[in-house]
Amino acid sequence: KHSGRSRGLKGRKMGIIGFGRIGREVAARARGFGMSLVVWNRSPLKHVEEDVLVCEDVLQVAREADVISVHVGATEKPLLDQSFFESMQEDAIFVNVARGNVIDEDALLSAMDKKNIRAGLDVFQHEPALAEANFSSKLAAHPSVVCTHHIGAATTQAQAAVGQLVVEIVKEFDRTGEVLHAVK
């Protein structure tokens, strides 16, 4: 039984990789738990609150944070590789709800075993296609992983929010000719 050894979140440091709209919402929730914030973003950040430490690179986030949450788009090669996971603190928590290819899964597995890192994962590098029922992954089977099957946006609330965002994007384009949230 391990329930008596949990540290809780109050007073811990939340690292957010990808500080766009979703990352900022995660930050608001982390503040609600009394967590301080360290963040990294691919593009320069504007209008960052003064209580947020903006890191130079992802390795600084790994060194600084007790809990790391990932919210970036897909990458050609893993953004979070062996050096990232080796830089994480002992007993840290790692959450990936972004894209599976953002992380080096073997490096995460190794760090989990060496540093007692625990992970919450909604995405994997080799997820099954929509119609497939079988899924096998050493990472998903690890006892320190809690996983879901890529259902981060599979709620009626999330779908309504996406619909509203599409309406806002179309209105802004009609008004200004600019596309909100364009990925370049």
C-alpha positions as CSV (number, residue, x, y, z in Angstrom):
1,K,0.0,0.0,0.0
2,H,1.5,3.3,-1.1
3,S,-1.1,5.9,-0.4
4,G,0.7,7.2,2.7
5,R,3.7,8.2,0.7
6,S,2.1,10.6,-1.8
7,R,3.5,14.1,-1.6
8,G,0.5,16.0,-3.0
9,L,0.8,19.1,-5.3
10,K,0.8,22.1,-2.9
11,G,4.1,23.9,-3.0
12,R,5.4,21.8,-5.9
13,K,6.7,23.3,-9.1
14,M,4.7,22.7,-12.3
15,G,6.7,22.7,-15.6
16,I,4.6,23.3,-18.7
17,I,6.1,22.6,-22.1
18,G,4.0,24.4,-24.6
19,F,2.5,27.6,-23.1
20,G,-0.2,28.4,-25.6
21,R,-3.9,28.3,-24.8
22,I,-4.0,24.9,-23.3
23,G,-0.8,25.3,-21.4
24,R,-2.1,28.6,-19.9
25,E,-5.3,26.7,-18.8
26,V,-3.2,24.1,-17.1
27,A,-1.2,26.9,-15.4
28,A,-4.5,28.3,-14.0
29,R,-5.3,24.9,-12.5
30,A,-1.8,24.4,-11.1
31,R,-2.1,27.8,-9.4
32,G,-5.3,26.5,-7.8
33,F,-3.2,23.8,-6.2
34,G,-0.7,26.3,-4.9
35,M,2.0,25.3,-7.4
36,S,4.7,27.7,-8.8
37,L,5.2,27.7,-12.6
38,V,8.1,27.2,-15.0
39,V,7.3,27.1,-18.7
40,W,8.9,26.7,-22.1
41,N,7.4,27.5,-25.5
42,R,8.7,27.0,-29.1
43,S,7.9,30.6,-30.0
44,P,8.6,33.8,-28.0
45,L,6.0,34.5,-25.4
46,K,4.1,37.7,-25.0
47,H,2.2,38.8,-21.9
48,V,3.5,36.3,-19.4
49,E,2.4,36.8,-15.8
50,E,5.2,37.8,-13.4
51,D,4.9,34.7,-11.3
52,V,5.9,32.5,-14.3
53,L,9.5,31.6,-14.9
54,V,10.1,31.3,-18.7
55,C,12.8,28.8,-19.3
56,E,15.5,29.0,-22.0
57,D,15.0,25.3,-23.1
58,V,13.2,22.1,-22.1
59,L,16.1,20.9,-20.1
60,Q,15.7,23.8,-17.7
61,V,12.1,22.8,-17.2
62,A,13.2,19.2,-16.5
63,R,15.7,20.4,-13.9
64,E,13.3,22.9,-12.2
65,A,10.0,21.1,-12.1
66,D,8.5,18.4,-9.9
67,V,5.6,17.9,-12.3
68,I,5.8,18.3,-16.0
69,S,2.9,18.6,-18.4
70,V,3.3,18.6,-22.2
71,H,1.1,20.6,-24.6
72,V,3.0,21.0,-27.9
73,G,2.2,19.9,-31.5
74,A,3.7,16.9,-33.2
75,T,7.4,16.9,-34.0
76,E,9.4,15.0,-36.6
77,K,11.8,13.7,-33.9
78,P,11.3,13.6,-30.2
79,L,11.5,17.0,-28.5
80,L,11.8,15.3,-25.1
81,D,14.7,12.8,-25.5
82,Q,17.1,11.0,-23.2
83,S,18.9,14.1,-22.0
84,F,15.5,15.6,-21.1
85,F,14.4,12.6,-19.0
86,E,17.9,12.2,-17.4
87,S,17.6,15.9,-16.3
88,M,14.3,15.3,-14.6
89,Q,14.2,15.3,-10.8
90,E,13.9,12.0,-8.8
91,D,10.2,11.1,-8.0
92,A,8.9,13.7,-10.6
93,I,5.6,13.3,-12.4
94,F,5.4,13.5,-16.2
95,V,2.2,14.0,-18.1
96,N,1.9,13.9,-21.9
97,V,-1.5,14.8,-23.5
98,A,0.1,16.3,-26.6
99,R,1.4,13.9,-29.2
100,G,3.1,10.5,-28.8
101,N,6.0,11.4,-31.1
102,V,7.0,14.3,-28.9
103,I,8.7,12.0,-26.5
104,D,11.3,9.2,-26.7
105,E,9.4,6.4,-25.1
106,D,12.5,4.3,-24.4
107,A,14.2,7.2,-22.6
108,L,11.0,7.7,-20.5
109,L,11.0,4.1,-19.6
110,S,14.6,4.2,-18.5
111,A,14.1,7.3,-16.5
112,M,11.1,5.8,-14.8
113,D,13.1,2.8,-13.6
114,K,16.2,4.9,-12.6
115,K,14.6,7.9,-11.1
116,N,11.2,6.7,-9.9
117,I,9.4,9.0,-12.3
118,R,5.7,8.4,-12.6
119,A,3.8,9.2,-15.8
120,G,0.2,10.0,-17.0
121,L,-0.1,9.4,-20.7
122,D,-3.0,10.0,-23.1
123,V,-0.9,9.5,-26.2
124,F,1.7,7.0,-27.5
125,Q,4.1,6.9,-30.5
126,H,2.4,3.9,-32.0
127,E,-1.3,4.2,-31.2
128,P,-3.7,1.8,-32.9
129,A,-5.8,3.0,-35.8
130,L,-9.4,3.9,-35.0
131,A,-10.8,0.5,-35.9
132,E,-8.1,-1.6,-34.1
133,A,-8.9,-3.1,-30.7
134,N,-5.5,-4.5,-29.7
135,F,-2.7,-2.3,-28.2
136,S,0.5,-3.4,-26.7
137,S,3.1,-1.2,-25.3
138,K,5.9,-1.7,-22.7
139,L,5.4,1.9,-21.6
140,A,1.6,1.5,-21.1
141,A,2.3,-1.7,-19.2
142,H,4.8,-0.1,-16.8
143,P,3.5,-0.1,-13.2
144,S,4.3,3.6,-12.8
145,V,2.1,4.7,-15.8
146,V,-1.5,5.7,-15.7
147,C,-2.8,5.9,-19.3
148,T,-5.9,6.7,-21.2
149,H,-6.5,5.9,-24.9
150,H,-6.1,9.3,-26.5
151,I,-9.4,10.6,-25.2
152,G,-8.2,14.1,-24.1
153,A,-10.8,15.8,-26.2
154,A,-13.5,13.2,-26.2
155,T,-16.0,14.9,-24.0
156,T,-19.1,16.8,-25.0
157,Q,-17.7,19.9,-23.2
158,A,-14.4,19.7,-25.2
159,Q,-16.3,19.2,-28.5
160,A,-18.5,22.2,-27.8
161,A,-15.4,24.3,-27.0
162,V,-13.8,23.2,-30.3
163,G,-16.9,24.2,-32.2
164,Q,-16.9,27.6,-30.5
165,L,-13.3,28.1,-31.3
166,V,-14.0,27.3,-35.0
167,V,-16.7,30.0,-35.0
168,E,-14.3,32.5,-33.4
169,I,-11.6,31.7,-36.0
170,V,-14.0,32.2,-38.9
171,K,-15.4,35.5,-37.5
172,E,-11.9,36.9,-37.0
173,F,-10.8,35.9,-40.5
174,D,-13.9,37.5,-41.9
175,R,-13.3,40.7,-39.9
176,T,-9.5,41.0,-40.3
177,G,-8.2,38.5,-42.9
178,E,-6.0,36.9,-40.1
179,V,-6.3,33.3,-39.1
180,L,-6.3,32.9,-35.3
181,H,-4.0,30.2,-33.8
182,A,-2.4,29.5,-37.2
183,V,0.5,27.0,-37.0
184,K,3.4,28.1,-39.2
